[in-house]
Amino acid sequence: MFSLEAYLARIGWRGPLEPTLATLTALLRAHMARIPFENLDVLLGRGVRLDLNSVHAKLVLAQRGGYCYEHATLLAAALERIGFHPVAHAARVVMVTPRPASPRTHMFLSVAVGGATYLLDPGFGGHGPLIPVPIVEGQDLRAGLDLHRLTRRDGEWVLEAQIGGTMTPLWMSTLQTESPIDFLMANHFTSTWKESPFVNRLMLRALTPEGRVSVMNRDVTISRGGTIEKLELADRRALRTLLADYFGFDLPEVERLRVPSVPEWT
């Protein structure tokens, strides 16, 4: 059963809980800093459950990570207990796949506070914003080395991030309110369709005090301030070590992990 106290302990939050923008900003950052992004259960063939009890058991009690549906479900529950009124939305991820070929399979939140509305995207992964983004067209938002902004295209909102010096679209959304059943369908598609990126690739991201650690299959990128280190995982045992070192949990099962796009691991 969901426990706000356990969630706050998981993200290391001991600050105020008044439903203000300052609280919202701090909670989002703490959530993303302590709960990583990962798709290991999909690759392990376990499936991903979205009922709140299951999400709480995995991300809070077992101290695991998850992907967008799990992150957004958990954060929304915590925000509701505190007194916010989060709204769930779906988006088409267009960072790699262009709009016509990209289904609406990403979940994020919006929250109205202080006379403005902000989007929160705790489960996008590598380039997701670490702070609430005001839903205002063309406003640059900096957080450390990160730069994000919202633009409009074809009647939809587009979240952009600066990647390699270029503003790159991450996702597109109408910002209409979605119902839980729509995310159940999208989660099933994302976690089971044979051509889904989450079924075929290993994707991980953890925040560190100095930056980020991102993993795509065997490729690891470690960002520390303005420096970037790249390395390659030698094998699945090295993956298990990486999880313990940077992601905060040990998962012995990954030594048997199958990743279809990594032939050596199939």
Stockholm file with secondary structure:
# STOCKHOLM 1.0

chainA/1-266         MFSLEAYLARIGWRGPLEPTLATLTALLRAHMARIPFENLDVLLGRGVRLDLNSVHAKLVLAQRGGYCYEHATLLAAALERIGFHPVAHAARVVMVTPRPASPRTHMFLSVAVGGATYLLDPGFGGHGPLIPVPIVEGQDLRAGLDLHRLTRRDGEWVLEAQIGGTMTPLWMSTLQTESPIDFLMANHFTSTWKESPFVNRLMLRALTPEGRVSVMNRDVTISRGGTIEKLELADRRALRTLLADYFGFDLPEVERLRVPSVPEWT
#=GR chainA/1-266 SS CCCHHHHHHHTTCCSCCCSSHHHHHHHHHHHHHHSCEECHHHHTTCCCCCSHHHHHIIIIISCCCBCHHHHHHHHHHHHHHHTCCCEEEEEEECSSSCGGGCCEEEEEEEEEETTEEEEECTTSCTTCCSSCEESCBTCCEEETTEEEEEEEETTEEEEEEEETTEEEEEEEECCCCCCHHHHHHHHHHHHHCTTCHHHHCCEEEEECSSEEEEEETTEEEEEETTEEEEEECCSHHHHHHHIIIIISCCCGGGGGCCCTTSGGGC
#=GC SS_cons         CCCHHHHHHHTTCCSCCCSSHHHHHHHHHHHHHHSCEECHHHHTTCCCCCSHHHHHIIIIISCCCBCHHHHHHHHHHHHHHHTCCCEEEEEEECSSSCGGGCCEEEEEEEEEETTEEEEECTTSCTTCCSSCEESCBTCCEEETTEEEEEEEETTEEEEEEEETTEEEEEEEECCCCCCHHHHHHHHHHHHHCTTCHHHHCCEEEEECSSEEEEEETTEEEEEETTEEEEEECCSHHHHHHHIIIIISCCCGGGGGCCCTTSGGGC
//
